[in-house]
Amino acid sequence: MEVFDCIRTRRSVRKYKDKQVPWDNIVEILQAGKYAPFAGNIMNCKFIVVKNEAKRKAIAEASVQQYWMQDAPIHIVVAGEPEKAERYYGTRGVRLYTIQGAAAAIENMLLTAHSLGLGSCWVGAFDEEEIRRLCNLPEHVNVQGIITIGYADETPSPPPKQRIEHVMFFEKWFGRIEGPKTGLGMWSPYIKKGVTETHRMITKHSKKLVEKVKERLKKK
Ligand SMILES: Cc1cc2nc3c(=O)[nH]c(=O)nc-3n(C[C@H](O)[C@H](O)[C@H](O)COP(=O)(O)O)c2cc1C
């Protein structure tokens, strides 16, 4: 699957078939997480694969009772090691880099799952202490997110997204105008449409006008 298509067509899946995911698929997904960019390449993120049904139920319960989660045959608990980042980058390592590295890993894993024909969902609502207890996480490790994985038993509709020109600026906050070349590049389909339509209208009406002038001249 082409990368952009994979990004565009991935959906959060919250209904799963009762079908096991092949182990090599799970490993490929974890590898994709590992290949994410991490500040200073410190890889201060670990992945706990949960297959046990009772534990998945407990995780769903601890995730603000999102019971749909328990039907996903695989949960991946993404654990961050902020202390490791703090040693290199201080507070920034804890507050920013650990979270961003884990988020990059999670997105890589979601996309890989999708490319393998699997459904997945990023779960961020959970009781961290309860997940920590369920997965035996030490105090210095925190829970960055949970991913559910399995074969989708639903085809979710794409959520609404804003148009690209509403979410991008040129050079500065709310910078709407770029130099003519790049600016027109973005707007060119609209401008081209407008110019074509105007040209069509002028041609149409000018023909009529010429006809009318000719008629009047004949009458005179
Ligand atoms: C940080 C984060 C936390 C999320 N937490 C949850 C969650 O707890 N439960 C859930 O069902 N979806 C959760 N989602 C999934 C979003 O609801 C979903 O990505 C969004 O509605 C867009 O839909 P899409 O993933 O199909 O494009 C979370 C997504 C992110 C990025």
The ligand as an SDF file (V2000), in Angstrom:
LIG
                    3D

 31 33  0  0  0  0  0  0  0  0999 V2000
   -4.0530   10.7100   21.9720 C   0  0  0  0  0  0  0  0  0  0  0  0
   -5.2530    9.9520   21.4720 C   0  0  0  0  0  0  0  0  0  0  0  0
   -6.0970    9.3490   22.3830 C   0  0  0  0  0  0  0  0  0  0  0  0
   -7.2150    8.6250   21.9310 C   0  0  0  0  0  0  0  0  0  0  0  0
   -7.9760    7.9660   22.8460 N   0  0  0  0  0  0  0  0  0  0  0  0
   -9.0260    7.2360   22.4250 C   0  0  0  0  0  0  0  0  0  0  0  0
   -9.7880    6.4940   23.3700 C   0  0  0  0  0  0  0  0  0  0  0  0
   -9.5240    6.4810   24.5640 O   0  0  0  0  0  0  0  0  0  0  0  0
  -10.8400    5.7690   22.8920 N   0  0  0  0  0  0  0  0  0  0  0  0
  -11.1600    5.7270   21.5680 C   0  0  0  0  0  0  0  0  0  0  0  0
  -12.1140    5.0410   21.2160 O   0  0  0  0  0  0  0  0  0  0  0  0
  -10.4360    6.4180   20.6320 N   0  0  0  0  0  0  0  0  0  0  0  0
   -9.3720    7.1640   21.0300 C   0  0  0  0  0  0  0  0  0  0  0  0
   -8.6030    7.8220   20.1090 N   0  0  0  0  0  0  0  0  0  0  0  0
   -8.9050    7.7100   18.6580 C   0  0  0  0  0  0  0  0  0  0  0  0
   -9.5460    8.9720   18.1260 C   0  0  0  0  0  0  0  0  0  0  0  0
  -10.8430    9.1090   18.6540 O   0  0  0  0  0  0  0  0  0  0  0  0
   -9.5840    8.8970   16.5830 C   0  0  0  0  0  0  0  0  0  0  0  0
   -8.2550    8.8210   16.1100 O   0  0  0  0  0  0  0  0  0  0  0  0
  -10.2660   10.0830   15.9420 C   0  0  0  0  0  0  0  0  0  0  0  0
  -11.6430   10.0960   16.2660 O   0  0  0  0  0  0  0  0  0  0  0  0
  -10.1310   10.1090   14.4220 C   0  0  0  0  0  0  0  0  0  0  0  0
  -10.6320    8.9390   13.8220 O   0  0  0  0  0  0  0  0  0  0  0  0
   -9.6750    8.0000   12.9280 P   0  0  0  0  0  0  0  0  0  0  0  0
   -8.6060    7.4490   13.8370 O   0  0  0  0  0  0  0  0  0  0  0  0
  -10.5790    6.9400   12.3790 O   0  0  0  0  0  0  0  0  0  0  0  0
   -9.0830    8.8600   11.8600 O   0  0  0  0  0  0  0  0  0  0  0  0
   -7.4950    8.5420   20.5380 C   0  0  0  0  0  0  0  0  0  0  0  0
   -6.6200    9.1560   19.6370 C   0  0  0  0  0  0  0  0  0  0  0  0
   -5.5180    9.8390   20.0830 C   0  0  0  0  0  0  0  0  0  0  0  0
   -4.5610   10.4570   19.0760 C   0  0  0  0  0  0  0  0  0  0  0  0
  1  2  1  0
  2  3  1  0
  2 30  2  0
  3  4  2  0
  4  5  1  0
  4 28  1  0
  5  6  2  0
  6  7  1  0
  6 13  1  0
  7  8  2  0
  7  9  1  0
  9 10  1  0
 10 11  2  0
 10 12  1  0
 12 13  2  0
 13 14  1  0
 14 15  1  0
 14 28  1  0
 15 16  1  0
 16 17  1  0
 16 18  1  0
 18 19  1  0
 18 20  1  0
 20 21  1  0
 20 22  1  0
 22 23  1  0
 23 24  1  0
 24 25  2  0
 24 26  1  0
 24 27  1  0
 28 29  2  0
 29 30  1  0
 30 31  1  0
M  END
$$$$
